[in-house]
Amino acid sequence: ARLYMDGAAGVAKDNRQAARWLNLAAEKGHVESQALLGHLLFAGEGVQPRRARGLMWLTLAREGATGKAQEWVNALYEQDMKAASDNDRQVALVYLEEHMKKRN
């Protein structure tokens, strides 16, 4: 995913492909992927904006972040939450509840 996001190592920059790979890792609980996917979806950088879905992933990432990841994950979370509308936040909570039900 990072190669597609950065357009590195001879791979063309393609945030849609990056989002696909990040989603696979995020679904498996990879905190860093959850945070990057969340921010990508919230910002709509090269992908269709899905602000509430992005906030859901950022919330999951923030809850699971430890060690070195904790600081930058929290910074992304705070940045995007501050820019979010009340509606974005409310829909994100619905998505979060649905996601948690599926996991249990």
C-alpha angles and dihedrals in degrees: 000000000000091000090055093045093050099034089230137153094025094308116128115239107260118160092185090061090042090053091052092054093042090052092054091052093040092054088055091054101260101158098202091051091049090054095046093045091047093052093044092052094043094049095039092221104172091335134078106278112252100172099174093046088050091053090051091056092044090052092051090048093050091051092051101037118117137162118002094353094058096077099049094038090053090047092053091046093051093045095052096039089054090052094045125100122234088253091054090053094047094049090046089058090053090050090048092052091049091048092051092049090054091051093053 
